[in-house]
Amino acid sequence: MNKTLARKLADKVTRDQLIRMFDRAEKEIKDWAKRSSVNSSFTKGKSWNILRPALDEYENLHVLAIKNMIWEFGDYLDDDILPKKSNRKKPTPIHQEPILK
């Protein structure tokens, strides 16, 4: 997940969707010692210990906190929330022999 997409999703994601994201991340992450996306001096485990309790403790979360949650663990969001990737194909070039005089 990149920062720009996380910022766009932070405005429209709900608390229930964030809880499901964290639940899925908890089950699927195997290496908690990997470097964090949000803060390079943290590991995924340290980011978890900071961000997950904030979701339970605070009723109104700041958009920046939600953005950081999605930026770090957004790969575990439900697929219907994420925007569809467009598979644009480049048109095949049309070749024409040059007309030489």
C-alpha positions in Angstrom: 0.0 0.0 0.0 1.4 3.4 -0.9 0.8 6.7 1.0 -1.3 8.4 -1.6 -3.8 5.6 -1.9 -3.9 5.3 1.9 -4.8 9.0 2.2 -7.6 8.6 -0.3 -9.0 5.5 1.5 -8.7 7.2 5.0 -11.6 9.5 4.2 -14.1 6.7 3.3 -13.1 3.7 5.4 -15.2 2.8 8.5 -14.2 1.6 11.9 -15.6 -1.9 11.2 -13.5 -2.2 8.1 -10.4 -1.1 10.0 -11.1 -3.8 12.7 -11.5 -6.4 10.0 -8.2 -5.2 8.4 -6.4 -5.6 11.7 -7.9 -9.0 12.3 -6.8 -10.3 8.9 -3.4 -8.8 9.4 -3.0 -10.5 12.7 -3.7 -13.9 11.2 -1.7 -13.5 8.0 1.5 -11.7 9.0 4.2 -14.2 9.7 7.3 -11.9 10.1 6.6 -9.2 12.6 10.2 -8.1 12.5 10.0 -6.6 9.0 10.6 -2.9 8.7 7.5 -0.7 8.9 6.3 1.3 5.9 5.2 4.3 8.0 8.3 4.7 10.2 11.5 3.0 9.0 12.9 2.8 12.6 10.0 0.6 13.6 9.1 -2.9 12.9 5.6 -4.1 11.9 5.2 -5.4 15.5 6.0 -2.0 17.0 3.6 -0.3 14.6 1.0 -2.8 15.5 1.5 -2.1 19.2 1.0 1.7 18.6 -1.8 1.7 16.0 -4.1 -1.2 17.0 -4.8 0.0 20.6 -5.5 3.5 19.3 -8.5 2.1 17.3 -10.0 0.7 20.6 -9.2 3.6 22.9 -10.3 6.6 20.8 -13.8 7.2 19.4 -12.8 9.9 16.9 -9.5 9.1 15.2 -7.6 11.8 13.2 -7.4 11.2 9.5 -3.6 11.0 9.8 -3.9 8.1 12.2 -6.3 6.3 9.9 -4.0 7.0 7.0 -1.0 5.5 8.9 -3.1 2.4 9.8 -4.0 1.9 6.2 -0.5 2.6 4.9 1.0 0.0 7.2 -1.7 -2.7 7.1 -3.8 -1.7 4.1 -2.8 -4.8 2.1 -5.2 -6.7 4.4 -8.3 -4.5 3.7 -11.3 -6.1 2.1 -11.0 -6.3 -1.7 -14.2 -4.4 -2.3 -12.7 -1.3 -0.6 -9.6 -1.1 -2.8 -10.0 0.6 -6.2 -9.9 -1.6 -9.2 -6.7 -1.8 -11.1 -7.1 -0.9 -14.8 -5.4 -3.3 -17.2 -4.8 -0.9 -20.0 -3.2 -2.4 -23.0 -1.0 -0.2 -25.2 -2.3 -0.2 -28.7 -0.1 -2.1 -31.2 1.8 0.3 -33.4 0.7 0.5 -37.0 3.7 0.2 -39.4 3.9 1.8 -42.8 6.8 1.6 -45.1 8.4 5.0 -45.8 7.8 6.4 -49.2 11.2 7.2 -50.6 11.7 9.5 -53.7 
